[in-house]
Amino acid sequence: MNALPLAFGAPMVLAGLIALPIIWWLLRMTPPRPQEEVFPPLRILANVLKKEETPSKSPWWMTLLRLALAALVILALAEPVWNPRPVTLAGDQPVAIVLDNGWASAEDWDQKHDTAERLINDAEAAGAPIYVMGTAERTNAEIGPFDATRALERLEALNPRPIPVDRQQAFERLATAITATPGARIAYLNDGVETADDATAFAPLAQSGASSMLWYRPDTANLAGLASVENGADALVVHAIRPTDANQPRSVTVGAFDNKGRRIAETSLAFGPGSSTAEGRIEAPIELRNDFSTIRVDGSRQAAATRLLDDNAKRRRVALISGAEADAATAQPLLSPLYYISRALQPFADLLQPRTADLAISIPELLDQKPSVVVMADIGKLPEAAEQRLADWVSKGGTLIRFAGPRLAGAGDDDTLLPVTLRRGERSLGGTLSWTEPQPLAAFPANGPFAGLPTPQEVSVKRQVLADPSPDLFEKSWANLADGTPLVTGETRDRGRVVLFHIAPDATWSNLPISGTFVEMLRRIVVLSRNLGGTEENGTASVSLPPYLMLAADGSMIPPTPETKPLTVGGGATPEVSYDNPPGFYGSEDALYALNLLGPRSELTPLVQPSLSFPVTATAYAADESIRLRGPLFAAAAILLALDTLLVLWLGGHFRPRRGSRPQGGRKAAAMGAVVLLLLPGGWLLSASPLAGGQAFAQTSSPTPAQSAQSPETSDNTIHDDSRPGDQAMIDAVSVTHLAYIITGDKAVDDISRAGLQGLTQFLIEKTALEPGEPIGLDPARDDLSFYPLIYWPVDPNAAMPSEAAIAKVDAYMQQGGTVLFDTRDEMAAGAGLDGATTPAGQRLRAILDGMNVPPLEPVPSDHVLSKSFYIMPDFPGRFRGSPLWVEASLNSESREDRPVRTGDGVSPILITANDFAGAWAVDQRGAPLLPTVPNDPMQRAYAMRGGVNIMMYMLTGNYKSDQVHVPVLLERLGN
């Protein structure tokens, strides 16, 4: 047993410590290099007979230093480890590492990953084959056996997914894989949350031949999820759950966010001691609550802590209109047509009541409040204007629910706001003079909105209005009586719906309004009012919704992955989260369906350790606290080696001043180092001396009278600092070539200019020997332009017109050899703007050039140096293609077969284009293009980059190509 928590990976190397006494003896017998002394001649004569002395042995402290150095190297080669972790899996039997990588693993995934990596390292040391698999992967995912390298690659490929785990299929696959190699050891890194199939999930391992299992269970005390959200009358109620075995009280904060990720509101939820549920309320106006898109638990990093809200979670406004007299409804509320409707809708909708019984006034007033649903109870003939306004509202997406009654039964067949044509009058069932009995309800159609509702046996109908038979009556029937006559019919009108209950909304015609089924029927229709619906007329058929925005395992929103498939909703089936359909939003921006991970009845039950035919050992996740000392020991040895070197040099006298060699000249000697002299425009001579501490001095080319009056001693021994403000900036500008651009004042334009020149700079560094510095933005009225060979000027008609002084300064720059590249960036509008300057940018360019001495221009000829200075370029496209690149015209020079490069090709002081060069060159920090080319052609961007290289080579080298193409002629003449 070790007294210290220290272990060695190569303990045999420690035998080298035995050689330390030998090393000590050798060092004692090897003295350091004798110290050199320089004496004046008289000193030499005075000591000419003195006997020379040499140290006989190395000093003890140097010997000790070198012994420590040797010991550190030996210890480092032995690979020491402080606080070594015990080997978890020893032996060469196969090792199967199974990780739960579902939604519950995202919170502590790094811990699981590190534990699995340590298990792989242990198996590698023992030479055991390794299986690696996740329980939330496809069934065709490769699981092994792997060697250690491939096992680590497979581990890196595993990531937590926002879906439940499937332990059943995972352990079936594992059992099949390890059957051929009995004695396999299983390490199960689970998430601690039970699933529905866990009772049988581990059964296949009994026949697999496995010898043992390590059961890693995490601490799930901080795990929490959002089970449901209810948009109540005055608040949004959030229901949260946590593992049922959590006992400590806990408080969490829940935030509400809109579809742009902005935090709108928040609330706190408190879990009591031993409680696994908590509830919180977000009290906000209904308009604000309807903007909520996601509800998220602060600080949580797993998908169940995020709840997605679609139109189903929004609270609707429902307008109620009745044909009954107000006094009668007040005197006998139970007989009011709206009594049972309002009681049924009140828990999940905001109800709007009319101020007056005049339908011509009340209907427009209610529609102005933008309700989602309008309910009309026993309304017969509508005023023409109100009917038209209601029809327009339905066509734009509103849902109209109508109930029958005496007024509607006698209104006639000219009502256009009904899904079917009604027979005049009503049908009585079970009366004194009737041969029929009250009819019960038939089973709800499977393709209707009421699919899945149990058929109420206690409900019966005594009176109803009948629909005229028609070919589409069956498709429009959402609910029927036992004799096949419709009870509820519905029809789609453009984007809205019209629904009719063929009974009165009170208990006089049927007892349906006083049943729980009536509440659920109304709720489903109201939810359907702004839901995704379907593709058929009744809006209830199944529909396939494309993925829109997905929920990641850490609870963030991400774009859909290629693996995500469309989600099928409707048709009576409830969508479930799966590998193909992870949680997220499906549909389009106008109509989204939220698929959430947890449901209202979800529970987080702890995973129970199974009892198997082989030993199952429970263990906890633990961080690797071991520290490898190899690197620090080598670093300490390197420090001692450097110290030893310095001591040897010191003993040799290298750090002592030589006697008799007194420095002369003072600062004059310091000034005799390497000096960089730069003659710049303006007559200033800059001198930068590294030996003078990196200082830069500026002085005029001729001495001032004060300098001339100085004594020779002062003149020789003193360096006067005549530097001026800005000298260092000028030195920096000329020490490295920089591409420059004119600052327009428009941030968007200037950002693209800088990103474009940055992209061209990177391309020049990659493709040429030129290594420019960072692009420089220039203000022509203030900055010195003479340091830059090329200035890019994006012509912006919205920018302020440069001053006359600035234009004159640019003109002087062009006359002194500089080049300005004007880019109007308006090729898609009207070309380069030279033939008429019809575009705003072209007009601004003409206004700028009017104040300059612009030479005659021409498009770049095919034999121009610019077309072949680096790449062979037929034209010069940018983000756009089509505009020529205008250069100074080559006057009095003609192209001949023996001289393919024009003789007059100096450097043009002006270049003009409309192709938006900077837009094509612009890249982001990762080097990806910022703007697409028009048309979107990758080769067009490549040609734009090459054109930029040609322009820079042309600016820096001029017409050197003209000399090269004449080499064959010159050689021929020399031969003659």
Buried (B, 14 or more C-beta within 10 A) or exposed (E): EEEEEEBBBEEEBBEBEEEBEEBBEEBBEEBBEEEEEEEEEEEEEEEEEEEEEEEEEBBEEBBEBBBBBBBBBBBBBBBBBBEBBEEBBEBEBBBBBBBBBBBBBBBBBEBBBBBBBBBBBBBBEBEBBBBBBBBBBEEEBEBBBBBBEBBBEBBEEBBBBBBBBBBBBBBBBBBEBBBEBEBBBBBBBBBBBBBEEBEEBBBBBEEBBBBBBBBBBBEBBBBBBBBBBBBBEEBBBBBBBBBBEBEEEBEBEBBBBEBEEEEBBBBEBEBEEEBBBBEBBBEBEBEBBBBBBBBBBEEBBBBBBBBBBBBBBBBBBBBBBBBBEEEEBEEEEEEBBBBBBBEBBEEBBBBBEBEEEEBBBBBBBBBEEEBBBBBBBBBBBBBEEBBEBBBEBBEEBBBBBBBBBBBBBEBEEEBEBBBBEBEEEBBBBBEEEEEEEBBBBBEBBEBBBBBEBEBBEEBBBBBBBBBEEEEEBEBBBBBBBBEEBBBBBBBBBEEBBBBBBBBBBBBBBBBBBBBEBBBBBBBBBBBBBBBBBBEBBBBBBBBEBEBBBBBBBBBBBBEBEEEBBBBBBBEBEEBEBBBEBBBBBBBEEEBBBBBBBBEEEBBBBBBEBBEBEBEBEEEEBEEEEBBEBBEBBBEBBEEBBEEBEEBEEEBBBEEEEEEEEEEEEEEBEBBEEEEEEBEBEEEBBBBBBEBBEEBBBBBEEEEEEEBEEEEEEEBEBEBEEBBEEEBBEBBBBBEEBBBBBBBBEBEEBBEBBBBBBBBBBBBBEEEBEEEBEEBBBBEBBEBBBBBBBBBBBBBBBEBEEBEEEBBBBBBBBBEEEBBBBBBBBBBBBBBBBBEEBEBBBBBBBBBBBEBBEBEEBBBBBEBBBBBBBBBEBEBBBBBBBBBBBBBBBBEEBEBEEEBBBBEEBEBBBBBBBBBBBBBBBBBEEEEEBBBEBBEEEEEBBBBBBBBBBBBBBBBBEBBBBBEEBBEEEEEEEEEE
